[in-house]
Amino acid sequence: MLKVMRQGNKDGIKTSIGAIALILAALIFHGCNKSRTFDKAQFIGDIFQVNSASFKEKIPAFYAHTDNAKEIYFFVVKVDGQMYSYFDICNSCKQHNRGYRADKSFLECRNCQVEIPYEDLKTGIGGCYPIPIHGKEENGIYSIPLSEILKGREFFP
């Protein structure tokens, strides 16, 4: 009788551990595979423009531009009052094309979970840092030439 109870307890523990593992796997899978959403990039002629005043500190806006059926993803973010733009991809993980997840104090690579503080974006090079896009701010408008955005074709599958 004691032996049967011990076996029953072992089976119950195995079942509980299996159930917990399945729940954790589902949560991780769901968290890592949340679909990304992008606004369609709007252009005035060959210039992408956004109103700098509409941006809050460290809250990136994600955009997509389609060029000959190829999607190019990028984001614009305000850090310490300055506007910056980057492709939503990094050199290290670009083959996975998963981009970044925004948090209130950092960006996180969706592939390898590296956290990059917003303040480090402008000086970071390589690794999991996003690839910068040349843009400029003038009279409250942040602009990126289409030619700069099209350089992203080489980074996206």
C-alpha beads as a LAMMPS data file, in Angstrom:
LAMMPS data file: protein, C-alpha beads

157 atoms
156 bonds

1 atom types
1 bond types

-500.0 500.0 xlo xhi
-500.0 500.0 ylo yhi
-500.0 500.0 zlo zhi

Masses

1 110.0

Atoms # bond

1 1 1 0.000 0.000 0.000
2 1 1 2.789 2.432 0.888
3 1 1 4.607 1.609 -2.349
4 1 1 1.475 2.373 -4.397
5 1 1 0.998 5.694 -2.634
6 1 1 4.591 6.674 -3.302
7 1 1 4.205 5.782 -6.970
8 1 1 0.979 7.776 -7.090
9 1 1 2.723 10.772 -5.560
10 1 1 5.546 10.491 -8.106
11 1 1 3.031 10.367 -10.965
12 1 1 1.200 13.356 -9.509
13 1 1 4.435 15.316 -9.192
14 1 1 5.419 14.410 -12.767
15 1 1 2.002 15.495 -14.018
16 1 1 2.205 18.769 -12.072
17 1 1 5.700 19.516 -13.354
18 1 1 4.582 18.717 -16.909
19 1 1 1.569 21.024 -16.592
20 1 1 3.697 23.847 -15.193
21 1 1 6.229 23.392 -18.018
22 1 1 3.448 23.591 -20.619
23 1 1 2.012 26.745 -19.053
24 1 1 5.443 28.405 -18.914
25 1 1 6.182 27.436 -22.524
26 1 1 2.842 28.889 -23.639
27 1 1 3.497 32.153 -21.784
28 1 1 7.010 32.473 -23.195
29 1 1 5.855 31.619 -26.714
30 1 1 3.001 34.117 -26.523
31 1 1 5.244 36.852 -25.087
32 1 1 7.999 36.346 -27.654
33 1 1 5.690 36.119 -30.617
34 1 1 3.404 39.044 -29.997
35 1 1 2.761 40.473 -33.391
36 1 1 4.421 43.750 -34.101
37 1 1 2.312 46.611 -35.319
38 1 1 3.508 49.387 -37.579
39 1 1 1.965 52.548 -38.897
40 1 1 2.264 52.997 -42.632
41 1 1 5.019 55.523 -43.305
42 1 1 3.542 58.677 -44.846
43 1 1 5.647 60.742 -47.231
44 1 1 5.458 64.279 -48.541
45 1 1 7.143 63.826 -51.884
46 1 1 10.241 61.770 -51.105
47 1 1 10.461 62.812 -47.455
48 1 1 9.053 61.000 -44.422
49 1 1 7.987 63.624 -41.871
50 1 1 6.619 63.581 -38.345
51 1 1 5.837 66.375 -35.919
52 1 1 8.478 66.210 -33.174
53 1 1 6.116 67.731 -30.602
54 1 1 3.796 64.722 -30.950
55 1 1 6.485 62.415 -29.524
56 1 1 6.805 61.687 -25.823
57 1 1 10.196 60.888 -24.330
58 1 1 11.308 57.276 -24.840
59 1 1 8.133 56.137 -26.577
60 1 1 9.136 55.007 -30.059
61 1 1 6.730 55.051 -32.987
62 1 1 7.139 52.121 -35.380
63 1 1 6.598 52.481 -39.128
64 1 1 6.631 50.306 -42.230
65 1 1 7.370 51.232 -45.817
66 1 1 6.782 48.865 -48.727
67 1 1 9.222 49.027 -51.623
68 1 1 8.549 46.606 -54.496
69 1 1 6.757 44.163 -52.157
70 1 1 9.591 44.339 -49.608
71 1 1 8.721 45.644 -46.157
72 1 1 11.186 47.994 -44.471
73 1 1 10.553 48.551 -40.769
74 1 1 11.863 51.473 -38.743
75 1 1 11.148 53.538 -35.681
76 1 1 11.526 57.107 -34.481
77 1 1 12.124 57.966 -30.832
78 1 1 12.746 61.096 -28.763
79 1 1 15.543 60.818 -26.194
80 1 1 16.558 63.779 -24.025
81 1 1 14.602 66.071 -26.342
82 1 1 16.419 64.893 -29.501
83 1 1 14.823 62.852 -32.279
84 1 1 16.463 59.682 -33.611
85 1 1 15.526 57.032 -36.159
86 1 1 16.588 53.419 -36.607
87 1 1 15.719 50.357 -38.636
88 1 1 13.717 47.886 -36.575
89 1 1 16.439 45.276 -36.946
90 1 1 19.991 44.641 -35.793
91 1 1 23.071 43.145 -37.402
92 1 1 23.287 40.249 -34.956
93 1 1 19.711 38.987 -35.258
94 1 1 18.602 40.300 -38.652
95 1 1 18.075 36.827 -40.130
96 1 1 15.236 36.376 -37.610
97 1 1 13.570 39.725 -38.482
98 1 1 11.963 40.101 -35.070
99 1 1 12.943 43.694 -34.269
100 1 1 12.545 45.372 -30.913
101 1 1 10.019 45.623 -28.134
102 1 1 9.680 49.012 -26.449
103 1 1 9.770 49.371 -22.682
104 1 1 9.624 52.617 -20.723
105 1 1 13.389 52.692 -20.116
106 1 1 14.863 50.480 -22.840
107 1 1 14.399 48.654 -26.127
108 1 1 14.594 44.874 -26.031
109 1 1 15.713 42.700 -28.931
110 1 1 12.826 40.291 -29.526
111 1 1 15.260 37.574 -30.570
112 1 1 17.989 37.530 -27.903
113 1 1 16.338 39.705 -25.212
114 1 1 19.262 42.152 -24.991
115 1 1 18.060 45.350 -23.287
116 1 1 19.358 48.641 -24.673
117 1 1 18.733 51.805 -22.639
118 1 1 17.384 54.621 -24.821
119 1 1 20.256 56.870 -23.740
120 1 1 22.750 54.385 -25.246
121 1 1 21.131 54.232 -28.696
122 1 1 23.013 57.127 -30.260
123 1 1 26.445 55.797 -29.275
124 1 1 25.845 52.067 -29.733
125 1 1 27.338 50.312 -32.739
126 1 1 26.988 46.701 -33.836
127 1 1 25.767 43.783 -31.811
128 1 1 22.114 44.078 -30.997
129 1 1 21.966 47.843 -31.396
130 1 1 19.481 49.008 -34.022
131 1 1 20.899 50.289 -37.299
132 1 1 20.622 54.112 -37.420
133 1 1 18.836 56.036 -40.167
134 1 1 20.000 59.531 -41.015
135 1 1 17.241 62.037 -40.297
136 1 1 17.108 65.649 -39.200
137 1 1 14.922 67.868 -37.106
138 1 1 14.087 71.357 -38.268
139 1 1 11.344 73.726 -37.093
140 1 1 9.622 70.996 -35.069
141 1 1 9.542 68.504 -37.949
142 1 1 11.681 65.358 -38.025
143 1 1 12.422 64.310 -41.607
144 1 1 13.982 61.250 -43.212
145 1 1 14.643 61.162 -46.960
146 1 1 13.118 58.156 -48.717
147 1 1 16.614 57.328 -50.026
148 1 1 17.763 56.764 -46.415
149 1 1 14.827 54.477 -45.660
150 1 1 15.437 52.501 -48.854
151 1 1 18.934 51.647 -47.592
152 1 1 17.088 49.274 -45.282
153 1 1 16.231 46.949 -48.182
154 1 1 19.484 45.100 -47.617
155 1 1 18.643 44.342 -43.983
156 1 1 15.166 42.836 -44.326
157 1 1 14.457 39.389 -45.808

Bonds

1 1 1 2
2 1 2 3
3 1 3 4
4 1 4 5
5 1 5 6
6 1 6 7
7 1 7 8
8 1 8 9
9 1 9 10
10 1 10 11
11 1 11 12
12 1 12 13
13 1 13 14
14 1 14 15
15 1 15 16
16 1 16 17
17 1 17 18
18 1 18 19
19 1 19 20
20 1 20 21
21 1 21 22
22 1 22 23
23 1 23 24
24 1 24 25
25 1 25 26
26 1 26 27
27 1 27 28
28 1 28 29
29 1 29 30
30 1 30 31
31 1 31 32
32 1 32 33
33 1 33 34
34 1 34 35
35 1 35 36
36 1 36 37
37 1 37 38
38 1 38 39
39 1 39 40
40 1 40 41
41 1 41 42
42 1 42 43
43 1 43 44
44 1 44 45
45 1 45 46
46 1 46 47
47 1 47 48
48 1 48 49
49 1 49 50
50 1 50 51
51 1 51 52
52 1 52 53
53 1 53 54
54 1 54 55
55 1 55 56
56 1 56 57
57 1 57 58
58 1 58 59
59 1 59 60
60 1 60 61
61 1 61 62
62 1 62 63
63 1 63 64
64 1 64 65
65 1 65 66
66 1 66 67
67 1 67 68
68 1 68 69
69 1 69 70
70 1 70 71
71 1 71 72
72 1 72 73
73 1 73 74
74 1 74 75
75 1 75 76
76 1 76 77
77 1 77 78
78 1 78 79
79 1 79 80
80 1 80 81
81 1 81 82
82 1 82 83
83 1 83 84
84 1 84 85
85 1 85 86
86 1 86 87
87 1 87 88
88 1 88 89
89 1 89 90
90 1 90 91
91 1 91 92
92 1 92 93
93 1 93 94
94 1 94 95
95 1 95 96
96 1 96 97
97 1 97 98
98 1 98 99
99 1 99 100
100 1 100 101
101 1 101 102
102 1 102 103
103 1 103 104
104 1 104 105
105 1 105 106
106 1 106 107
107 1 107 108
108 1 108 109
109 1 109 110
110 1 110 111
111 1 111 112
112 1 112 113
113 1 113 114
114 1 114 115
115 1 115 116
116 1 116 117
117 1 117 118
118 1 118 119
119 1 119 120
120 1 120 121
121 1 121 122
122 1 122 123
123 1 123 124
124 1 124 125
125 1 125 126
126 1 126 127
127 1 127 128
128 1 128 129
129 1 129 130
130 1 130 131
131 1 131 132
132 1 132 133
133 1 133 134
134 1 134 135
135 1 135 136
136 1 136 137
137 1 137 138
138 1 138 139
139 1 139 140
140 1 140 141
141 1 141 142
142 1 142 143
143 1 143 144
144 1 144 145
145 1 145 146
146 1 146 147
147 1 147 148
148 1 148 149
149 1 149 150
150 1 150 151
151 1 151 152
152 1 152 153
153 1 153 154
154 1 154 155
155 1 155 156
156 1 156 157
